[in-house]
Amino acid sequence: MDPSAAAPKLRQPSTAGTVTVKNKKKKTTAEALSHDVLCIIFSFLDLVQLIRCSAVSTSWSKAVNKLKLHQTEYFKQQHSDPNGLIDASFSQRSLSEQAEQLAMEQHRLALQRAPANVIQWKGHSVGVNQCRMKMGKVLTGVGDKVMRLWSAESCKCLDEYFLVDKAPLIDFDFDEGKVVGLVGTRICIWNRTEARNVFSSRENLFTKALCMRYVDPEAVIGCEDGKVRVFDLYSRKCTQIIKMHQGPVSCLAFSDDQLLVSGSSLGTLSLSDLSSDQRVVLLGSTYSAGVKTLCFNPNSYMVFAGSTAGNVSCWDLS
């Protein structure tokens, strides 16, 4: 057997400035609703709620747009709402822009009038350095001992996941069935639905790993050498090695349709489609500071990047 046949693929980055992202998204329940059904639902909402809904997806935005303009026209005819938020220059501006401004102003006033409830509880004996929130649950970790799963509603501890050794917990993620952790130089998997069962990959599988994201069945690991390793949780093998940056990979965003966005400590962003042989595309540089965190919105295909200098940039991948 040719040893190279089993070796993971290595792809190099391209300096192309644009990339076409395939729209392979599965239709969600919300997107399956017809335009007429959405209009009926949205007719029960006020202006602020409508504008919030318009940010969910393109189909929702189209359904909301007509209703939003009609309601804005109503405010226009009334000259002023009870809070006096419509000024004399209302008719000179775009109705949609004015509606958005009105919604933001109402939201600001609501925050000023109503007290904000901050819930705080003791989760670990030492400081928490990792946190993930999904499906109304919060997973916290302290780096070298234990991860705890909490209910975001009751703040009660639902489960605990102990590390198999003293190797540092670098990053983790979870879903309904499992918790996946990057522990030292290997991947560990805790089963949430069955009796406690911990799988650990072999040592030194990921040298100098810095970050990880997981979408079943794959975990992607960003490393100091600028490469991303793709690990299949079922075959328990590294299936791809992708050269994403010239510097260390500091953060990752991974979508259900295998679109991977990565940031580096050198301030660059890159994009790759793991479901095909599409080459890596360098999106460009944010600032001179490194990229600290990424957030990818699959509905709008926008990526938000936060830098170590405190700046935030937005990239439209559509």
N, C-alpha and C positions, 0 to 999 in steps of 0.2 A: 504493500500500500504506500502510495506517495505521501510522505509526512506533510508536505505542503498543502495537501488537500484538506486536512483538518485544521490548519492554522487559521486564526481569525483574520478577516480582511482588514487591510489598512488603507484608508483614503486620505489624500492630502487636500489642504484647503485651496480654494480658488479665490482670486481677487475680484471676481465679478461683482458688480455693484447691485445687481438686482436678482431676484429669484422668484420663480413662479411656484406658489404653494398649491399643491393639489388639494382640492376640497373633497376629502374622503370621509368627512364627518358622518357618523351615523345619525339618523333622524331621531331626535329626542321626542318625548311625549309632548312637550310644549311646542316644538316646531311642527308637530303633526297637526296641530289645531288649524282649522281654516281661518281665512281672513275675517269672515262674517262672525265666527264664534269668538275670535279675539276682540272684535269690535263690541260685541255684546258684553263681554267681561269687562273691557276697559271703560265702558260707559258708566260703570258704577264707581269709578275712581275719580279723585280730584286731580287738579292740574299737577301738583307736585308728584303724586303717585304715578301719573301718566309719564312724566318725564323720566322718572326712575326706571319704569318699565321699558322705555324706548332704548335704554342703554343695554338691555339684556341680549338682544340679537337683531339681525337685519329685518327678519320677518315681523318681529314685535315692533320695531321702529316704524316700519311702513304702516302697520295697523294703527299705531298710536298717533302718527303724524296728523292725520285728518282730524281726529278728535281733539288733539292738542290745539290746533289752530282754531277750531270752533270754540273751544272754551276760552282761548285767549281773546277771540272776538267778543265774547260775552263780557269779559273784563273791560275790554276797550269801550264797549257801549255803555257800561256802567261808570266809565271815567275813573273810578277808583274802587278798590276793594275795601272791606272793612278796616284793614290795617293801613290803608293809605299808601300802598306800595306802587301804584301806577302814577307816574308823573305826567306833566303836560307834554313832554316830548315823545310820548308813547307812539303816536301815529307816524313818527318819522323814522322809526326803526323797524327792522325785520321782525315780523310777528314771532317767528321761531326763536330768534335771539332774545326777544323780550320775555317770552315764556320761560326760557331757561334761566334768565336773570331773576325773574320773579320767583321761580322755584328755589333757587339758591338763597335768595333773600329770606323767603319764608323758612327755609331750613335753618338759616343762621339765627333768625329770631326765635325759632322753637328751641334751639340750644341755649339761647340766652334766658328764655323764660322758664324752661323746665330744668330741674336739677338732673345731673347725670349720675347714674348709679354705677359705681365701680366695685366689682366683687374681687376680693383678694383672699387667698387661702394659702396655707403652708403646704407645699407639695414635696419638698425634699429638705434634708438637713443641711445641705449646702446649695450654693447657687445653681440655678438652671441655666444651661448654656445651649440647649436645643429645644424647639417647640414646634409642633405641627398640629393643625386643626382641620378636621374633616367630619362631615356628617354629624355635627353636634357633639363631637368628642375631641378632646385635647390630649395629645401625647407629649410628655415632657421627659427630658433626660438630663443627667448631670455630668456625663462625660466618662465615668469610669465604674459605675456601680449598677444602677437600675433605671429602667424606664417605667413610667406610670401613665396609665390611661385614665382620663377623667371625663365625667359628664359635664359638658359646658353649661347645662341647665341647673343641676343640683350641686355641682362642684365635688361630687363624691368620687372616690377612687374605684374604678371598675376592674382593674387588673394591674398586675406588675410583671415586668419582664426583666429578669436578671441576666447580666452579661456572663458569658461562659468563662472568662478569665479577666485579667487585669488590663488587657489592651484597651486603649482609649476608644470611647464611642465618638466617632467623627461626625456621622450624620445618620438620619433614619427617616423612614416613611411608613405609611400603613394604609390598609384598606379593610374591607369587611372581614377578610379571612386570615390576614397575616400581618405581622410587623417585620419589616426588613431593615436591618441595621448594617452600617459600614463600621466595623469594629477593627481597628488597627489596619492590617493588610488583608482582611478577608470579609466576606459577606456572611451574616448570620440571619436566620429566618425563624421567627417564633410563630407557631400556629395558634390562631385565636379561637378557632371553632372546635378543636378537639383537645384531648388530654395534652398537657404541656409537652411539646415536641420541638426541640431546637436543632436546626440544621446549621452546620458551619462549613464553609468552603475551606479549601486547603490554605495554609499560611502563605504569605508573600504573593498572593494572587494579584493584588493591587498595591504596588509599591508607591509610597508617598501620595496616597489618595487624599483628596481635599474635600470632596462633596459628592452627593449621591441623590438621585431621584429614581422613583420606582413607579412603573405602570405595568401591571400584570400582562405578560409573564417575564418582563425584562426589567433589570435594574441598570442604570447608566451611572458610571463612576468617573468623575473628573479628577485628573491627576496633575502632579507638579510638572510633568514633562510636556504639557500642552495637549495631551491625548485624552480621549474618552474611551473607556472600556465598556462594552455592552455585555452583560452577564445574563444568561438565560437561567431562570430559577428552576426550571423543570429538567433540562439536560445537565444543569449544574456546570456549564462550560462558558468560557468567554467566547462569544460568537463574532464580535467585531472589535476592531481597534481603529479609531478615527482621529486623525490629526486635526484638531480644531483651532489651536492657537500656537503662537511662537513662545508664549509664556504660560505660567501655571493656569489651569482651569479653576476659577474661584467659585463659580455658581452655575446651576443648571436649571432649565425648565423643560419638562417633558410632557407631551400631550398624549391623549388616547390614540390618536392616529399616527403616533410615532414621529411627530415633528419635534426635533431637539434643538433648543437654543442654549448657547453657553456664553458665559462671560469670563474674562481673564483678568488677572491682576495688573495687566498692562493697559486695561481700559478698552479692549476690543470686544466685539460681539460677533458670533458666528452662528450659522444655521445649517442643519442637515436633516434630510428625510431618511430615517432608518428603514422604512419599508421599501425603498428602492435603492438603486445605485447612484442616485442624484449626488453630485459632488458637494463638498462643503463650500458654503458661500460666506465670505466675510462681509458682515453688514456694515462695518465701519468702527470708528472709535467714538466713545462717549465723551470723555474728558481725559486729561492727563492722569487722573486718579483711576485706580482699579475699580472693576465692577464688583459690588458686594452682594447684590441680590437681584433676582429676576422674577417677574410675574407675567405669565402668558395667559391671555384671555382667548380661549378657542372660539368663542362666538364672534368676536370682532376681529380676530387674528391680529391683535396688537400685543406688543411686548413692552413692558415697563422695566427699566433698568435703573437701579440705585447704585451710586458710586460711593467710595469711601470718603469723598470730599463733601458728601451731603447733597449732591445733585441728582435729579431724576430726569431721565429721557424716555421718550416713547417712540417705538418703531411700528409702522403699519406694514404687515407682511402680506396684505391682500393685494 
